[in-house]
Amino acid sequence: MEKNDKVYIKLQKHLNNQAVGFPATKSGVEIKILKHIFTHEEAEIGSFLSYKFETLKIIFGRVGHLVGSPEELKKILDRIQKKGGIESKRKKGRFGKLMLKGKLFLDAFRTGQTHLLKP
């Protein structure tokens, strides 16, 4: 395990506690998947996201110590969303997180279909 992996392990455990799960494997492929989708900063923020769609204000209340402003948080969440790491409901100004997609990412790595993942 690399020193930098702790934040990804925290995110993997957080995702695994969600309805669909995101289990650890002996090979550690789940960490490679998360590194492919999330930067270190994004993974830190991801570990505070709920499985529910929430407003930016609610999310900022939990991660304000990690980012300087709600505007900065919105940019980060938009970046994660563009890479397929979270879902968002733009009309209602709500953001969600990697939940149902977790199994799809894991299956992509297990089957060698990583080209299907968004860069």
Backbone as a printed PyTorch tensor [residue, N CA C, xyz], in Angstrom:
tensor([[[  0.8370,  -1.1870,   0.0000],
         [  0.0000,   0.0000,   0.0000],
         [  0.8800,   1.2480,   0.0000]],

        [[  0.5400,   2.1740,  -0.8540],
         [  1.2530,   3.4450,  -0.9140],
         [  0.7350,   4.3780,   0.1740]],

        [[  1.5590,   5.3040,   0.5850],
         [  1.1830,   6.2810,   1.6110],
         [ -0.0730,   7.0470,   1.1830]],

        [[ -0.1700,   7.3350,  -0.0810],
         [ -1.2650,   8.1030,  -0.6630],
         [ -2.5800,   7.3190,  -0.7110]],

        [[ -2.5260,   5.9970,  -0.4900],
         [ -3.7060,   5.1480,  -0.6520],
         [ -4.7180,   5.2640,   0.4850]],

        [[ -4.3400,   5.7920,   1.6260],
         [ -5.2460,   5.8220,   2.7850],
         [ -6.5670,   6.5140,   2.4730]],

        [[ -6.5000,   7.6180,   1.7530],
         [ -7.7320,   8.3490,   1.4280],
         [ -8.6160,   7.5140,   0.4930]],

        [[ -8.0030,   6.7320,  -0.3910],
         [ -8.7690,   5.8870,  -1.3040],
         [ -9.3680,   4.6850,  -0.5670]],

        [[ -8.6510,   4.1680,   0.4070],
         [ -9.1740,   3.0690,   1.2190],
         [-10.3610,   3.5630,   2.0430]],

        [[-10.2510,   4.7700,   2.5750],
         [-11.3660,   5.3640,   3.3250],
         [-12.5900,   5.5120,   2.4240]],

        [[-12.3760,   5.9740,   1.1830],
         [-13.4810,   6.1320,   0.2400],
         [-14.0740,   4.7710,  -0.1300]],

        [[-13.2260,   3.7790,  -0.3590],
         [-13.7080,   2.4310,  -0.7020],
         [-14.5800,   1.8820,   0.4200]],

        [[-14.1540,   2.0450,   1.6570],
         [-14.9460,   1.5600,   2.7920],
         [-16.2700,   2.3110,   2.8940]],

        [[-16.2250,   3.6060,   2.6410],
         [-17.4430,   4.4150,   2.6640],
         [-18.4090,   3.9280,   1.5850]],

        [[-17.9040,   3.6950,   0.3900],
         [-18.7460,   3.2160,  -0.7040],
         [-19.2740,   1.8130,  -0.4170]],

        [[-18.4620,   0.9960,   0.2030],
         [-18.8830,  -0.3690,   0.4980],
         [-20.0200,  -0.4000,   1.5160]],

        [[-20.1670,   0.6330,   2.3030],
         [-21.2650,   0.7120,   3.2640],
         [-22.5640,   1.1790,   2.6310]],

        [[-22.5270,   1.5000,   1.3380],
         [-23.7330,   1.9360,   0.6390],
         [-24.5240,   0.7100,   0.1890]],

        [[-25.6890,   0.9300,  -0.3580],
         [-26.6050,  -0.1570,  -0.7250],
         [-25.9840,  -1.1990,  -1.6680]],

        [[-25.2930,  -0.7620,  -2.7000],
         [-24.7280,  -1.6820,  -3.6810],
         [-23.3900,  -2.2340,  -3.2200]],

        [[-22.6370,  -1.4340,  -2.4910],
         [-21.3360,  -1.8700,  -2.0030],
         [-20.2240,  -1.6200,  -3.0020]],

        [[-19.0120,  -1.6930,  -2.5060],
         [-17.8090,  -1.5380,  -3.3200],
         [-16.7010,  -2.2790,  -2.5670]],

        [[-16.7280,  -3.6140,  -2.6330],
         [-15.8650,  -4.4300,  -1.7780],
         [-14.3770,  -4.3350,  -2.1040]],

        [[-13.5880,  -4.5540,  -1.0720],
         [-12.1380,  -4.6490,  -1.2420],
         [-11.8190,  -5.9970,  -1.8740]],

        [[-10.7410,  -6.0400,  -2.6410],
         [-10.2870,  -7.2850,  -3.2580],
         [ -8.8490,  -7.5550,  -2.8460]],

        [[ -8.4250,  -8.7900,  -3.0180],
         [ -7.0340,  -9.1380,  -2.7080],
         [ -6.0620,  -8.3850,  -3.6040]],

        [[ -6.4570,  -8.1830,  -4.8510],
         [ -5.5700,  -7.5220,  -5.8130],
         [ -5.5020,  -6.0100,  -5.6150]],

        [[ -6.4960,  -5.4410,  -4.9160],
         [ -6.5300,  -3.9970,  -4.7190],
         [ -7.0240,  -3.2250,  -5.9290]],

        [[ -7.6920,  -3.8980,  -6.8400],
         [ -8.1630,  -3.2530,  -8.0700],
         [ -9.1320,  -2.1080,  -7.7590]],

        [[ -9.8510,  -2.2110,  -6.6460],
         [-10.8020,  -1.1600,  -6.3080],
         [-10.0980,   0.1690,  -6.0480]],

        [[ -8.8820,   0.1150,  -5.5170],
         [ -8.1110,   1.3370,  -5.2810],
         [ -7.6680,   1.9280,  -6.6210]],

        [[ -7.2860,   1.0730,  -7.5660],
         [ -6.9130,   1.5490,  -8.9050],
         [ -8.1000,   2.2300,  -9.5820]],

        [[ -9.2800,   1.6600,  -9.4000],
         [-10.4870,   2.2570,  -9.9760],
         [-10.7190,   3.6450,  -9.3910]],

        [[-10.6360,   3.7330,  -8.0720],
         [-10.8790,   5.0220,  -7.4200],
         [ -9.8280,   6.0570,  -7.8160]],

        [[ -8.5770,   5.6300,  -7.9570],
         [ -7.5220,   6.5560,  -8.3900],
         [ -7.7550,   7.0200,  -9.8250]],

        [[ -8.3760,   6.1720, -10.6240],
         [ -8.6820,   6.5150, -12.0120],
         [ -9.7610,   7.6010, -12.0790]],

        [[-10.6670,   7.5850, -11.1160],
         [-11.8090,   8.4900, -11.1320],
         [-11.5860,   9.7340, -10.2840]],

        [[-10.9760,   9.5580,  -9.1140],
         [-10.8520,  10.6360,  -8.1390],
         [ -9.4070,  11.0610,  -7.9260]],

        [[ -9.1680,  12.3690,  -7.8780],
         [ -7.8800,  12.8590,  -7.3970],
         [ -7.8700,  12.6440,  -5.8840]],

        [[ -6.7370,  12.8650,  -5.2620],
         [ -6.6330,  12.7300,  -3.8100],
         [ -7.6580,  13.6410,  -3.1190]],

        [[ -7.7220,  14.8920,  -3.5420],
         [ -8.6650,  15.8510,  -2.9630],
         [-10.1120,  15.4060,  -3.1730]],

        [[-10.4320,  14.9410,  -4.3680],
         [-11.7830,  14.4980,  -4.6740],
         [-12.1730,  13.2730,  -3.8400]],

        [[-11.2250,  12.3760,  -3.6140],
         [-11.4910,  11.1850,  -2.7960],
         [-11.7830,  11.5750,  -1.3520]],

        [[-11.0500,  12.5640,  -0.8490],
         [-11.3200,  13.0520,   0.5150],
         [-12.7450,  13.5700,   0.6210]],

        [[-13.1390,  14.3690,  -0.3440],
         [-14.4890,  14.9260,  -0.3440],
         [-15.5150,  13.8200,  -0.5470]],

        [[-15.2310,  12.8850,  -1.4350],
         [-16.1520,  11.7760,  -1.7100],
         [-16.4880,  10.9600,  -0.4870]],

        [[-15.5510,  10.8520,   0.4280],
         [-15.8040,  10.0420,   1.6230],
         [-16.7830,  10.7210,   2.5890]],

        [[-17.1430,  11.9690,   2.3070],
         [-18.1310,  12.6830,   3.1250],
         [-19.4850,  12.8000,   2.4270]],

        [[-19.5960,  12.3080,   1.1930],
         [-20.8510,  12.4290,   0.4690],
         [-21.8240,  11.3470,   0.9000]],

        [[-23.0840,  11.6750,   0.8500],
         [-24.1470,  10.7540,   1.2070],
         [-24.6080,   9.9960,  -0.0260]],

        [[-25.3290,   8.9170,   0.1940],
         [-25.9320,   8.1900,  -0.9170],
         [-27.1470,   8.9380,  -1.4550]],

        [[-27.5990,   9.9400,  -0.7150],
         [-28.7520,  10.7410,  -1.1180],
         [-28.2820,  11.9300,  -1.9550]],

        [[-29.1840,  12.4410,  -2.7670],
         [-28.9110,  13.6950,  -3.4460],
         [-29.0910,  14.8160,  -2.4330]],

        [[-28.1060,  15.7250,  -2.3620],
         [-28.1380,  16.7960,  -1.3760],
         [-27.7480,  18.1140,  -2.0290]],

        [[-28.1260,  19.2000,  -1.3870],
         [-27.7540,  20.5150,  -1.8900],
         [-26.2810,  20.7870,  -1.5970]],

        [[-25.7460,  21.7250,  -2.3210],
         [-24.3670,  22.1420,  -2.1230],
         [-24.1580,  22.6450,  -0.6900]],

        [[-25.1390,  23.3670,  -0.1740],
         [-25.0420,  23.9160,   1.1810],
         [-24.8940,  22.8060,   2.2250]],

        [[-25.6550,  21.7520,   2.0860],
         [-25.5770,  20.6340,   3.0310],
         [-24.2170,  19.9410,   2.9330]],

        [[-23.7690,  19.6930,   1.7140],
         [-22.4740,  19.0330,   1.5280],
         [-21.3570,  19.9170,   2.0640]],

        [[-21.4090,  21.2070,   1.7750],
         [-20.3780,  22.1210,   2.2620],
         [-20.3160,  22.1240,   3.7880]],

        [[-21.4490,  21.9380,   4.4310],
         [-21.4790,  21.8630,   5.8850],
         [-20.6120,  20.7340,   6.4310]],

        [[-20.4690,  19.6650,   5.6490],
         [-19.6410,  18.5260,   6.0720],
         [-18.1960,  18.6170,   5.6030]],

        [[-17.9600,  19.2820,   4.4580],
         [-16.6020,  19.2880,   3.8830],
         [-15.9660,  20.6720,   3.8510]],

        [[-16.5850,  21.6310,   4.5010],
         [-16.0530,  22.9980,   4.4980],
         [-14.6240,  23.0870,   4.9940]],

        [[-14.2230,  22.1660,   5.8570],
         [-12.8470,  22.1630,   6.3590],
         [-11.8480,  21.7020,   5.2990]],

        [[-12.3440,  21.1330,   4.1850],
         [-11.4720,  20.6430,   3.1150],
         [-11.3690,  21.6010,   1.9280]],

        [[-12.3450,  22.5080,   1.7980],
         [-12.3730,  23.4500,   0.6770],
         [-12.6050,  24.8640,   1.1940]],

        [[-12.2240,  25.8430,   0.4070],
         [-12.3090,  27.2290,   0.8500],
         [-13.6770,  27.8610,   0.7800]],

        [[-14.5240,  27.3890,  -0.1480],
         [-15.8160,  28.0380,  -0.3440],
         [-16.7930,  27.0830,  -1.0280]],

        [[-18.0870,  27.3870,  -0.9530],
         [-19.0590,  26.5700,  -1.6890],
         [-18.7970,  26.5800,  -3.2000]],

        [[-18.3100,  27.7010,  -3.7060],
         [-18.0140,  27.7920,  -5.1440],
         [-16.9010,  26.8220,  -5.5340]],

        [[-15.8690,  26.7440,  -4.6910],
         [-14.7710,  25.8060,  -4.9470],
         [-15.2830,  24.3650,  -4.8820]],

        [[-16.1350,  24.0840,  -3.9220],
         [-16.7220,  22.7490,  -3.7970],
         [-17.5280,  22.4030,  -5.0350]],

        [[-18.3110,  23.3500,  -5.5330],
         [-19.1160,  23.0930,  -6.7350],
         [-18.2260,  22.7320,  -7.9120]],

        [[-17.1050,  23.4250,  -8.0770],
         [-16.1720,  23.1120,  -9.1640],
         [-15.6240,  21.6960,  -9.0220]],

        [[-15.3130,  21.3120,  -7.7950],
         [-14.7830,  19.9650,  -7.5480],
         [-15.8420,  18.9050,  -7.8360]],

        [[-17.0640,  19.1350,  -7.3610],
         [-18.1420,  18.1810,  -7.6100],
         [-18.4600,  18.0800,  -9.1010]],

        [[-18.4190,  19.2000,  -9.8020],
         [-18.6350,  19.1860, -11.2570],
         [-17.5560,  18.3510, -11.9530]],

        [[-16.3290,  18.5000, -11.5000],
         [-15.2040,  17.7380, -12.0720],
         [-15.4120,  16.2390, -11.8540]],

        [[-15.7890,  15.8600, -10.6440],
         [-16.0250,  14.4420, -10.3530],
         [-17.1860,  13.9180, -11.1990]],

        [[-18.2180,  14.7230, -11.3310],
         [-19.3900,  14.3150, -12.1040],
         [-19.0280,  14.0940, -13.5670]],

        [[-18.1940,  14.9620, -14.1310],
         [-17.7810,  14.8220, -15.5310],
         [-17.0030,  13.5280, -15.7690]],

        [[-16.3120,  13.0690, -14.7340],
         [-15.5450,  11.8220, -14.8450],
         [-16.3880,  10.5990, -14.5100]],

        [[-17.6520,  10.8140, -14.1650],
         [-18.5440,   9.7020, -13.8640],
         [-18.4980,   9.2270, -12.4290]],

        [[-17.8740,   9.9900, -11.5420],
         [-17.7430,   9.5650, -10.1540],
         [-18.9580,   9.8080,  -9.2980]],

        [[-19.7600,  10.8040,  -9.6510],
         [-21.0060,  11.0720,  -8.9290],
         [-22.0860,  11.4040,  -9.9380]],

        [[-23.2890,  11.3680,  -9.4670],
         [-24.4190,  11.8100, -10.2740],
         [-24.8920,  13.1350,  -9.7030]],

        [[-25.5060,  13.9450, -10.5300],
         [-26.0550,  15.2010, -10.0160],
         [-27.4100,  15.4580, -10.6410]],

        [[-28.2060,  16.1850,  -9.9000],
         [-29.5140,  16.6230, -10.3970],
         [-29.4270,  18.1260, -10.5280]],

        [[-29.0860,  18.5780, -11.7050],
         [-28.8620,  20.0010, -11.9510],
         [-30.1150,  20.8470, -11.7370]],

        [[-31.2520,  20.3550, -12.1250],
         [-32.4710,  21.1520, -12.0290],
         [-32.7960,  21.5290, -10.5890]],

        [[-32.4950,  20.6520,  -9.6890],
         [-32.8080,  20.9160,  -8.2910],
         [-31.5640,  21.3320,  -7.5100]],

        [[-30.4380,  21.4690,  -8.1990],
         [-29.2180,  21.8970,  -7.5310],
         [-28.7060,  20.9000,  -6.5150]],

        [[-28.9280,  19.6310,  -6.7710],
         [-28.5150,  18.6060,  -5.8250],
         [-27.4330,  17.7190,  -6.4380]],

        [[-26.5690,  17.2240,  -5.5730],
         [-25.4970,  16.3370,  -5.9950],
         [-25.6360,  15.0130,  -5.2720]],

        [[-25.1390,  13.9630,  -5.8890],
         [-25.1190,  12.6460,  -5.2550],
         [-23.7170,  12.0800,  -5.3480]],

        [[-23.5890,  10.7800,  -5.2400],
         [-22.2500,  10.2030,  -5.3110],
         [-22.2490,   8.8440,  -5.9630]],

        [[-21.0550,   8.3410,  -6.1530],
         [-20.8710,   7.0130,  -6.7160],
         [-21.5970,   6.0080,  -5.8450]],

        [[-22.6020,   5.3730,  -6.3980],
         [-23.3390,   4.3780,  -5.6340],
         [-23.6020,   3.1910,  -6.5440]],

        [[-24.5870,   3.3000,  -7.3960],
         [-24.8890,   2.2060,  -8.3100],
         [-23.7690,   1.9770,  -9.3080]],

        [[-22.9890,   3.0080,  -9.5750],
         [-21.9070,   2.8970, -10.5450],
         [-20.7440,   2.0650, -10.0140]],

        [[-20.6430,   1.9080,  -8.7120],
         [-19.5130,   1.2090,  -8.1190],
         [-19.2960,  -0.1740,  -8.6890]],

        [[-20.3380,  -0.9800,  -8.7760],
         [-20.2170,  -2.3270,  -9.3130],
         [-19.8210,  -2.2890, -10.7820]],

        [[-20.3250,  -1.3270, -11.5150],
         [-19.9820,  -1.2230, -12.9310],
         [-18.4950,  -0.9470, -13.1160]],

        [[-17.9210,  -0.0670, -12.2740],
         [-16.4990,   0.2290, -12.3660],
         [-15.6670,  -1.0050, -12.0390]],

        [[-16.0640,  -1.7160, -11.0000],
         [-15.3360,  -2.9060, -10.5980],
         [-15.4040,  -3.9630, -11.6910]],

        [[-16.5870,  -4.1570, -12.2660],
         [-16.7370,  -5.1210, -13.3550],
         [-15.9020,  -4.7330, -14.5710]],

        [[-15.7930,  -3.4340, -14.8480],
         [-14.9830,  -2.9810, -15.9820],
         [-13.5220,  -3.3950, -15.8050]],

        [[-12.9940,  -3.2600, -14.6040],
         [-11.6100,  -3.6560, -14.3560],
         [-11.4460,  -5.1670, -14.3710]],

        [[-12.3790,  -5.8690, -13.8100],
         [-12.2830,  -7.3410, -13.7560],
         [-12.3360,  -7.9570, -15.1450]],

        [[-13.0840,  -7.3350, -16.0550],
         [-13.2370,  -7.8890, -17.4000],
         [-12.3000,  -7.2490, -18.4230]],

        [[-11.4810,  -6.3150, -17.9850],
         [-10.5590,  -5.6620, -18.9060],
         [-11.2210,  -4.6170, -19.7870]],

        [[-12.4150,  -4.1930, -19.4440],
         [-13.1610,  -3.2270, -20.2590],
         [-12.9860,  -1.8010, -19.7390]],

        [[-11.7830,  -1.4460, -19.2850],
         [-11.5630,  -0.1280, -18.6800],
         [-11.7400,   1.0110, -19.6630]],

        [[-11.6880,   0.7180, -20.9510],
         [-11.9110,   1.7670, -21.9390],
         [-13.3290,   2.3300, -21.8390]],

        [[-14.2310,   1.6080, -21.1750],
         [-15.5990,   2.0800, -21.0230],
         [-15.7210,   3.1510, -19.9340]],

        [[-14.7080,   3.2700, -19.0970],
         [-14.7250,   4.2750, -18.0430],
         [-14.4330,   5.6330, -18.6270]],

        [[-15.0880,   6.6350, -18.1130],
         [-14.8170,   7.9980, -18.5810],
         [-13.4400,   8.4320, -18.0790]],

        [[-12.6780,   9.1480, -18.9210],
         [-11.3410,   9.5930, -18.4660],
         [-11.4350,  10.6510, -17.4000]]])
